């Protein structure tokens, strides 16, 4: 009887998934690009019936929390980057929080981050790169970034190191790799922690090695604007098994047990350990060795990620193609605009196309941005600009080394436009035509 029921269930499931594909084909957006009327978004979801089918398959299983699809996505992302461990989270911001919080674990001994320790970073950043440093009562030490690359001025890092410096939290800005080899030399020389914020840079390489694989920890984001999406979602990655266990604990309520959800006693310690002031044999599933959170991804989100990861090579090629079209077309305006730059050994995986309006060129960023927006071309500022000028961060405890002149210029003069894979040659040609129109009017 059970065999017959299973056969029926498989048949129904197959029919449902076939109908999902039919639904996608009948419902997919076939709208043609109409210059001046269609909005050219700066980013967006790119998917097909494969993501929808996988999402429905996960929904039919109704596991809801992290399960087999999460495990498959974790293994796939780790394999793509060539790194041992991947822990999915509910956002890239949560991944950043976990990465910093994990380094405060007492299990790290004399390497544990303590209240008042310093972390070197940049003020030109996304807020949730900085927030975990403050939330863990650590002190950010700010170094300026270079115009064009938007990355940390690596040559100033050693000057910023003090007796309290314990680590660096470095973003590969907008998909453009920082000078990670120089940074790694400093990390090793001073025995510092390194976290790579790789949220905007999935697929980028430096010296033929993927960013996000150099540091002790790295983070990824799968928000819809990023290289692949699960809607909300992120990940922390590491090659260190001890850090993997610590990060998993912080992510999973702070519990000491590392057994997967729904599986009991794979750790072999369930009723056989003594920790803290607890009685011997207290259920290991309910022993908490860290003050943690619940920051897991759902299986339905992970299911989408599996199919997105398969498309990643195409996404990377398309982003590069669109970037090159814009770069070639805008080079004639370099007397007015600072175009993107990269390190010699860098192979960017551009998140967007960043532009900085030069000083004293007869127009302001707002003039160009307003012109593009009126033409239905979406623009975005480079996140928080100099974040120390943002209301929430004005009075934080910090150190600044060497000034933040470029971060201020970025705050007033920089913006970006989209190059995401859904944009084709017609959209790129239209963007360039509007830039040409703007400069003809100058």
Helices and strands as residue ranges (DSSP letters): H 2-27, H 49-61, H 68-81, E 85-89, H 92-102, G 106-111, E 118-122, H 127-135, E 139-143, G 154-156, H 157-160, E 165-171, G 173-175, H 180-190, E 193-197, E 205-206, E 209-210, E 217-221, E 234-238, H 241-251, G 284-286, H 299-330, G 331-333, E 337-338, E 346-347, E 353-357, H 365-374, G 387-389, G 391-393, E 398-401, H 405-413, E 414-417, H 425-440
